[in-house]
Amino acid sequence: MSDAMLLATLLAQEVRLTVQGGVVMTVCIALVLALNLFCMRRILSEPHPEEHHHAPLEIDTKDTQD
């Protein structure tokens, strides 16, 4: 069977999400969003981030050298 025929056969089939698959997908998306929100809130709500959220001045990025 050629690749095109196999693809056409697979696309013609109805693909349904099971209840268990939907629950797992929903829980995973919720966990990723919750972790993302937790991290963003923690970083953005610090009172004085400029005290330790910066790069040291002695880093040489070598982008100004010829």
Buried (B, 14 or more C-beta within 10 A) or exposed (E): EEEEEEEEEEEEEEEEEEEEEEEEEEEEEEEEEEEEEEEEEEEEEEEEEEEEEEEEEEEEEEEEEE
